[in-house]
Amino acid sequence: MTFKKALLGAASGVALLTGAQAAMADGHGGITVAYFLEWPMPFQYAKAEGMYEEALGVDINWVSFESGVKMSAAMASGDVQLSVSQGLPPFVVATSAGQDLQILDVAVSYADNDNCVVAEALEIDKDSAGELAGKKVAVPLGTAAHYGFLKQMAHFGVDVSSMDVVDMDPPDGAAAISQGAVDMFCGWGGSLARAKEHGNVLLTGAEKTELGILVFDVTSGPAAWVAENSDMAAKFLKVTADANAMWADEANQAKMLPIIAKDAGMDEDAAASNLASFTFPGVDDQLSGKWLGGNAQTFMKGVADVFVEAGSIDGALDSYADAVNTGPLEAAKGM
């Protein structure tokens, strides 16, 4: 299946899955928000405690997704108003194709929690990565994992066209490598942890960062919805920022962890392990040049160019400046 066919399939499938739920939320003056299971974050404490509903004054229909590509499709269909922790690459793919989405904040940075795992039976590591030519790899196309896979293979001089690349969501890819059905897995979160039980990573998070493979997620939304509901978007980001600040204080973690883990569908040890590898930038940091003040826009252009070169998308935008809207986050800072 080609990347473009996969994206179209995701769009139609997600519209069917979420349409009825979103219609119910809209009918009661509420919104639908997308998020990931097995991806523990401080916002889930606020989610479970009803803090978002209290701050926004509306009902929220929380819907879990398997990939950021499917989040884009759901936002395109109007079924989802906000996506929490959408991977930057799927956001770039959607905006490059003309979807009018905007980044509202930096949700999380996680270089060690998104990676590729090679099956242990192959005994391939970074010194012998050239042997991956011709191998079968499970990759969720158009995601951060896909971008990282392409950049790693380019670094190791492996021709991706020589490989059998199969579009699989991380849970399916983890199952496939455990069963010996694929030679390599690329993905994140709990699926990555399960895959690592059956293989090894080629590069650490620090090594990837040195190569310029940044890995971070964003909170995103359709530009038209954000324009019409900027105050609601700001209040949402404020709750998220407050939850991140709570988690940053270690005195709160014992209280928050069980609730976050339960909401993420994980045991506490697994959730704690994931959270330990996450960084949640503060609002001032997000608004600085390091992130939304310039670097994110430049990085998006680089991601898009990599996907164009790989033949995954038709073309890149000249600039991704309009794909970032710091207005709601700046308003949240003043709340």
C-alpha positions, 0 to 999 in steps of 0.5 A: 500500500502506498503512503497516499492510499494509506492516508486516504484510507485512514481519513475514511475509516476515522470519519466512520469511527468518530462521526457519531461520537463527535456529533453527540459532543457538538450537539451538547455544545462540547468538543472532541479531543484526540489523544493516545493510549499507552502514552502517559502525560500529565494532562491525563491527570487533569483529564481524569479529574475533569479539570478541562471541562471545568475550565472550558465550561463544555463537555469533552468527548475524549477519543483515543487514536493509534497514530497522528495520521488518523488524528489529521484525518479526523480533524479534516472531517470535522470530527475532532477539534483538538489533538493532544500530542500529535506527532510533528511529522503527521502534522507536516504531512497534513499541512503539506497536503493543504490541510489548514491545521495549526500548532498550538503548543509543544506537548512533549519532547521524547527522543528516547521514546520513539525509535526503531528496533531490529529483531535480535535474531539478526544480530544487527547493530549500528556497526552492521546496519548496512545489512538491513537492506532487503529486510522487512520493517513495520512503520506507521507511515507519515509519523515521527517514527517514519521520519526517524526511520528515514533519517536513520536509514539515510545515516547508515546508507541503507536504500529504503527502496530496497526494503519491504516497508509495511504500514503498521500502527505501533501495536500491530508492529510490536506484535509482528516483531514478537512473532518474527513476521518483520525484521524491524519495528519502528514506533513509540510508547508501550509498543516500543517497550514491547518491541525492545523485548525482542530486539535492539535499537540502532541509535540512542535518543542522544545519538539521534538528537546529534544527527538532528532527529528531533522528536516532539509532539504538539497540540494541534487543531483546525485553523478555522476552529481555533480562530472561532474558539481562541479563548476556549483553546487558550483555556485548554492550553492553560490546563495542560500547562498547569498539569505539566507544572504540577508534574514537574514538582516531584511532591505531586508525582505520587498522587498523579502517577496512578491516575495518569497510568490508569487513564493511559491504560498502563501499569504504574511502573510502565507509565513511570518509565515512559514519563522519565524519558519525556520532557514537557517544556514550560510555556516560556520555553515553548514561546522562545526561539528554541521551539515555537518562536522559530525553530519548529517552523524551520524544522518542519520544512526540513521534515517535509523536504525529507518526505518529499525526497522519500516520495511520501508526499508530493511537495513541501510548503515554501514556509510553515510559519502560518502553521504555528499559532502562538496566540492561544498559548500567549493568552494562556500564559496571561491567565 
